Amino acid sequence: MNNILNEIGIENYIFLSVILFSIGVFGVLYRRNAIIVFMSIEIMLNAVNLLFVAFSTYHQDAQGQVFVFFSMAVAAAEVAVGLAILVSIFRNLGSIDINNLKNLKG
């Protein structure tokens, strides 16, 4: 793996992560659909995970890769809970538009 990192360069991984994170931030800030917002958050999380793996490989230390493993496990649980909440909201309101969720305030 270190040969691949030497050929491609750590700068390209950083550049790709910045692009992915920026796309995620754009999706969170400018989209109103809750599923798109969840997908954008996952893109941001994957950008950070990519950096963890790249720097872990660069420094020849497995701690970053272990952290990514646990981070992805927590993200999978978060997605399952988030989608269950969205299904419940859709059944009650008939829409998952974020602007309509303001009606849920008590």
N, C-alpha and C positions, 0 to 999 in steps of 0.2 A: 504493500500500500504506500510505502514511503516513496517508491519510484514514481508512482502516479502523482503523488503530491509534488515531487520535484519537477515532473514534466509539466503539470498544469499550473502549479504555483498557488500559494495560499491567497494571493491577491484576488484571483478569480473566484475563489470560494467566498471571500469577503464581499466582493462585488455582487455575486449572485444572491447572497444572504441579504444585502442591503436592498436589492431590487425586490426580492420576495417580501421582506418586511414592509417596504413602502407600499406595495400592492395591498398587503393586509391592512395597513393603517388607512389607506384610501377607501377600502371596502367598509371598514368599521365606521368611518366618519361620514361617508356620503351615501351609503345604501340604507334603505328603510326596511328591507325584508330581513326578518330575524335569522332565517337560514343562511342568507348571504353573510350576515354579520358573524355567525358562528364559523362559517367557512373561512372568513377573513382572519378570525382569531387563530384558527388552526394553521393558516398559512404563515402567520407571524410566529407561531410556536415552532413550526418546522424550519423557518429561517434561523431561529436561535439554535435549534437542535443541529442544523447543518454546521453552524459555526463551532458548536461544542465538539462535534466529531472531527472537523477539520483541524482545530487547534489541538485536540487530543492526539491526532495522528502526527501533527507537526512536532509536538513535544514528546512523542513516543510514550505517552502515558494513557492508560485505559480509564482513568477516572471520569473523563468527559463522556466517554461512550457508555459507561455504566449509568451516569446521570441521565443521559438521553434515553436509555432503556426505561428507567423509572418514570421519566417525564412523559414518555409515550403511553405508558400504562395508565398514568393519572389522566392524561388527555383522552384516552379511550373511555374511561369512566365518566369524565366530564361531558363528553359528547352524548353518551347514553342517557345521562340524567337531563341534559339540556334538550335533547330531542323529545324525551318523555314529557317534559314541561311544555314544549312547543305543541305537541299533539294535544295535550290537555287544554291549552289556550285556544287552539284552533277549534276544538269541539265546542268550547263555550262561546267564543266570539265569532267564529266563521272566518277569521283572518289572522295572519301572523305579522301584520304590519306593525312596526314599532310605535308609530303614532297612535294606534288604537290601544296600545297597552297602557296608556296614561289613564284609561278608564278603570284600571284595576286598583288604583290607589284607594285606600280605605277612608 
